């Protein structure tokens, strides 16, 4: 739960998604965007594009947790010529690799194809150097068919209206000037920063942090309160997880945390 003071207005926002949307809407209302190809984007259209860019970054985060380099995945997913048939030919996959290296640059030190007996085809292997270390990203037919890859291809197509960076943001009050942004990620960061400007945000982690009036207004008032239903579809699995995390044995708990740590998000420490 968040309490937001916006100028003289005070409101409560229930969760992080609503809070993020409020900040983005607030930021978008303060500016317009000039793209590299001359488009002027404002209002809801800009808001929707910023949300799509944020979703792209979220999907890339998931790929990165599976040892897929985010830059490589962004370029490959945005390659309109890349097709499932390319996995049937080493020559076709090497063409994909060359296009990817041209887009990414020398950070891709090497690339090659390898047999993929499981799918009676080939897979593409790219070695990417980052911060002095070499990482390997493997692209096979399974990834190409995965829901995340299909989603990010669609999202990249939708945000292509932004064109090539850099972008220019123009403040609603033009006396406050313009700012050039290096890319889509910088655009999201700038809109977020502008959306937070002038807001006082307080987060409540528990009911004990509120006074009686705040408790009534946000939680106890039947006309305003929010009720959430919790379902446990698999009692056996739920009991196993609960026992692992809350039981007396330390080693299973440590193993569970090590195994699942990279998949955690929105941690409240």
C-alpha positions as CSV (number, residue, x, y, z in Angstrom):
1,X,0.0,0.0,0.0
2,X,1.3,3.5,-0.9
3,X,0.3,6.9,0.2
4,X,0.9,9.5,-2.4
5,X,0.8,13.3,-1.9
6,X,0.6,15.1,-5.3
7,X,0.6,18.8,-4.7
8,X,-2.5,19.3,-2.5
9,X,-4.0,15.9,-3.5
10,X,-3.6,12.9,-1.3
11,X,-4.5,9.3,-2.4
12,X,-3.8,5.7,-1.5
13,X,-2.6,3.2,-4.2
14,X,-2.9,-0.5,-3.5
15,X,0.0,-2.2,-5.2
16,X,3.2,-1.7,-7.1
17,X,1.7,-2.1,-10.5
18,X,-0.9,0.7,-9.8
19,X,1.9,2.8,-8.4
20,X,4.1,2.3,-11.5
21,X,1.2,3.2,-13.8
22,X,0.5,6.4,-11.8
23,X,4.1,7.5,-12.0
24,X,4.3,6.8,-15.7
25,X,1.0,8.7,-16.4
26,X,2.3,11.6,-14.4
27,X,5.5,11.6,-16.3
28,X,4.0,11.3,-19.8
29,X,1.7,14.3,-19.0
30,X,4.7,16.5,-18.6
31,X,6.4,15.9,-21.9
32,X,6.2,14.8,-25.6
33,X,8.6,12.7,-27.6
34,X,10.3,13.5,-30.9
35,X,11.6,10.3,-32.5
36,X,14.5,10.0,-34.9
37,X,12.2,9.6,-37.8
38,X,10.3,12.8,-37.0
39,X,7.2,11.5,-35.3
40,X,5.8,13.5,-32.4
41,X,4.3,11.1,-29.8
42,X,2.3,12.2,-26.8
43,X,-0.4,11.2,-24.3
44,X,-1.8,7.7,-24.1
45,X,0.1,6.6,-27.2
46,X,3.4,7.5,-25.6
47,X,2.3,5.9,-22.3
48,X,1.4,2.6,-24.0
49,X,4.8,2.6,-25.8
50,X,6.7,3.2,-22.6
51,X,4.8,0.3,-20.9
52,X,5.7,-1.9,-23.8
53,X,9.4,-1.0,-23.5
54,X,9.2,-1.8,-19.8
55,X,7.7,-5.2,-20.6
56,X,10.5,-5.9,-23.1
57,X,13.0,-5.2,-20.4
58,X,11.2,-7.6,-18.1
59,X,11.2,-10.4,-20.7
60,X,14.9,-9.8,-21.3
61,X,15.5,-10.1,-17.6
62,X,14.0,-13.6,-17.7
63,X,16.2,-14.6,-20.6
64,X,19.2,-13.3,-18.8
65,X,18.4,-15.5,-15.8
66,X,18.6,-18.4,-18.2
67,X,22.1,-17.4,-19.4
68,X,20.9,-15.7,-22.6
69,X,22.6,-12.4,-23.2
70,X,19.9,-9.6,-23.2
71,X,21.6,-7.6,-26.0
72,X,21.8,-10.7,-28.2
73,X,18.3,-11.7,-27.5
74,X,16.9,-8.2,-28.3
75,X,18.7,-8.2,-31.7
76,X,17.8,-11.7,-32.7
77,X,14.1,-11.3,-31.6
78,X,14.0,-8.0,-33.6
79,X,15.5,-9.6,-36.8
80,X,12.6,-9.7,-39.2
81,X,14.4,-12.1,-41.5
82,X,15.0,-14.7,-38.8
83,X,12.6,-17.7,-39.4
84,X,12.1,-21.2,-38.1
85,X,13.4,-22.6,-41.4
86,X,16.9,-21.1,-40.6
87,X,17.4,-23.9,-38.1
88,X,17.5,-26.5,-40.9
89,X,20.5,-24.9,-42.5
90,X,24.0,-24.1,-41.1
91,X,24.4,-21.5,-43.8
92,X,21.2,-19.7,-42.9
93,X,22.0,-19.7,-39.2
94,X,25.5,-18.3,-39.9
95,X,23.8,-15.5,-41.8
96,X,21.6,-14.8,-38.7
97,X,24.8,-14.7,-36.6
98,X,26.6,-12.3,-39.0
99,X,23.6,-9.9,-38.9
100,X,23.5,-10.1,-35.1
101,X,27.3,-9.4,-34.9
102,X,26.9,-6.4,-37.2
103,X,24.2,-5.0,-34.8
104,X,25.9,-5.9,-31.5
105,X,29.5,-5.2,-32.5
106,X,32.8,-6.8,-31.5
107,X,31.4,-7.8,-28.1
108,X,30.4,-11.0,-29.9
109,X,33.8,-12.6,-30.2
110,X,32.8,-15.7,-32.1
111,X,29.9,-17.7,-33.3
112,X,29.2,-21.1,-34.7
113,X,26.6,-23.7,-35.4
114,X,26.2,-27.1,-33.7
115,X,24.1,-30.1,-34.4
116,X,20.7,-30.3,-32.6
117,X,19.8,-34.0,-32.8
118,X,16.7,-33.5,-30.5
119,X,15.1,-31.3,-33.2
120,X,16.8,-32.8,-36.3
121,X,18.3,-29.4,-37.0
122,X,21.1,-27.0,-35.9
123,X,21.5,-24.5,-33.2
124,X,23.4,-21.2,-33.1
125,X,26.1,-20.6,-30.4
126,X,27.3,-17.0,-29.8
127,X,30.2,-16.1,-27.4
128,X,29.7,-12.6,-25.9
129,X,32.3,-10.7,-23.9
130,X,31.1,-8.5,-21.1
131,X,33.1,-6.9,-18.3
132,X,36.1,-9.1,-19.2
133,X,34.2,-12.4,-19.0
134,X,33.0,-14.6,-21.9
135,X,29.4,-15.7,-21.9
136,X,27.8,-18.2,-24.3
137,X,24.2,-17.8,-25.6
138,X,22.6,-20.7,-27.4
139,X,19.7,-20.2,-29.8
140,X,17.8,-23.3,-30.8
141,X,14.4,-24.1,-32.2
142,X,12.8,-24.4,-28.7
143,X,13.6,-20.8,-27.8
144,X,12.2,-19.6,-31.1
145,X,8.9,-21.3,-30.3
146,X,8.8,-20.2,-26.7
147,X,6.0,-17.9,-25.6
148,X,8.5,-15.3,-24.3
149,X,10.3,-15.1,-27.6
150,X,7.1,-14.8,-29.5
151,X,6.0,-12.1,-27.1
152,X,9.2,-10.1,-27.4
153,X,9.2,-10.3,-31.2
154,X,5.6,-8.8,-31.2
155,X,6.5,-6.1,-28.6
156,X,9.6,-5.1,-30.6
157,X,7.5,-4.8,-33.7
158,X,5.0,-2.6,-31.9
159,X,7.7,-0.2,-30.5
160,X,9.4,0.0,-33.9
161,X,7.4,3.2,-34.4
162,X,10.0,4.9,-32.1
163,X,12.6,4.4,-34.8
164,X,16.3,4.6,-34.2
165,X,17.7,6.5,-31.2
166,X,18.5,9.1,-30.1
167,X,15.2,10.5,-29.0
168,X,14.3,14.0,-27.9
169,X,11.9,14.7,-25.1
170,X,10.2,18.1,-25.1
171,X,8.9,19.4,-21.8
172,X,5.3,20.5,-21.6
173,X,6.6,23.9,-20.4
174,X,9.1,24.4,-23.3
175,X,11.0,27.0,-21.2
176,X,12.3,23.9,-19.3
177,X,13.9,22.8,-22.5
178,X,14.6,19.6,-24.3
179,X,16.7,16.5,-23.5
180,X,18.3,13.9,-25.8
181,X,18.0,10.3,-24.8
182,X,20.3,7.5,-26.0
183,X,17.7,4.8,-26.3
184,X,14.5,3.1,-25.1
185,X,15.7,2.2,-21.7
186,X,16.8,5.9,-21.1
187,X,13.3,6.9,-22.2
188,X,11.7,4.8,-19.6
189,X,14.1,6.0,-16.9
190,X,13.4,9.7,-17.8
191,X,9.6,9.3,-17.9
192,X,9.8,7.6,-14.5
193,X,12.0,10.3,-13.0
194,X,9.7,13.0,-14.3
195,X,6.7,11.1,-13.0
196,X,8.2,10.9,-9.5
197,X,9.1,14.6,-9.5
198,X,6.9,16.6,-7.1
199,X,5.4,13.4,-5.5
200,X,5.8,12.4,-1.9
201,X,5.5,8.6,-1.7
202,X,5.2,6.6,1.6
203,X,5.0,2.9,1.5
204,X,3.2,0.9,4.3
205,X,4.5,-2.6,4.8
206,X,2.1,-3.5,7.5
207,X,-1.1,-2.3,9.3
208,X,1.0,-1.4,12.4
209,X,2.5,1.5,10.6
210,X,-0.9,3.3,10.2
211,X,-2.9,5.4,12.6
212,X,-6.6,4.6,13.2
213,X,-7.9,7.0,10.6
214,X,-5.6,5.6,7.9
215,X,-6.6,2.0,8.8
216,X,-10.3,2.9,8.4
217,X,-9.8,4.7,5.2
218,X,-7.7,2.0,3.5
219,X,-8.5,-1.3,5.1
220,X,-11.5,-1.4,7.5
221,X,-14.1,0.6,5.6
222,X,-16.3,-2.0,3.9
223,X,-17.0,0.5,1.1
224,X,-13.4,0.9,0.2
225,X,-11.5,-2.2,1.4
226,X,-10.0,-4.7,-1.0
227,X,-10.5,-8.4,-0.4
228,X,-8.2,-10.9,-2.1
229,X,-8.9,-14.6,-2.4
230,X,-6.0,-17.0,-1.8
231,X,-6.2,-20.5,-3.4
232,X,-4.0,-23.5,-2.8
233,X,-4.6,-25.8,-5.9
234,X,-2.0,-28.4,-4.9
235,X,-2.0,-29.1,-1.2
236,X,0.8,-31.6,-1.4
237,X,3.2,-29.3,-3.2
238,X,2.2,-26.4,-0.9
239,X,2.9,-28.5,2.2
240,X,6.3,-29.5,0.8
241,X,7.3,-25.9,0.1
242,X,6.0,-24.7,3.5
243,X,7.9,-27.5,5.3
244,X,11.1,-26.7,3.4
245,X,11.0,-23.0,4.1
246,X,9.6,-23.1,7.7
247,X,10.9,-26.4,9.0
248,X,13.7,-27.2,11.3
249,X,16.2,-28.5,8.7
250,X,18.5,-25.8,7.3
251,X,20.1,-27.6,4.3
252,X,16.9,-28.1,2.3
253,X,15.9,-24.5,2.9
254,X,19.4,-23.2,1.7
255,X,19.2,-25.5,-1.4
256,X,15.7,-24.2,-2.2
257,X,16.8,-20.5,-1.9
258,X,20.0,-21.1,-4.1
259,X,17.9,-22.9,-6.7
260,X,15.2,-20.2,-7.0
261,X,16.9,-17.0,-6.0
262,X,17.3,-15.8,-9.6
263,X,13.6,-16.2,-10.3
264,X,12.6,-13.9,-7.4
265,X,11.3,-10.4,-8.1
266,X,9.8,-7.5,-6.1
267,X,11.8,-8.5,-3.0
268,X,10.9,-6.5,0.1
269,X,14.0,-6.6,2.3
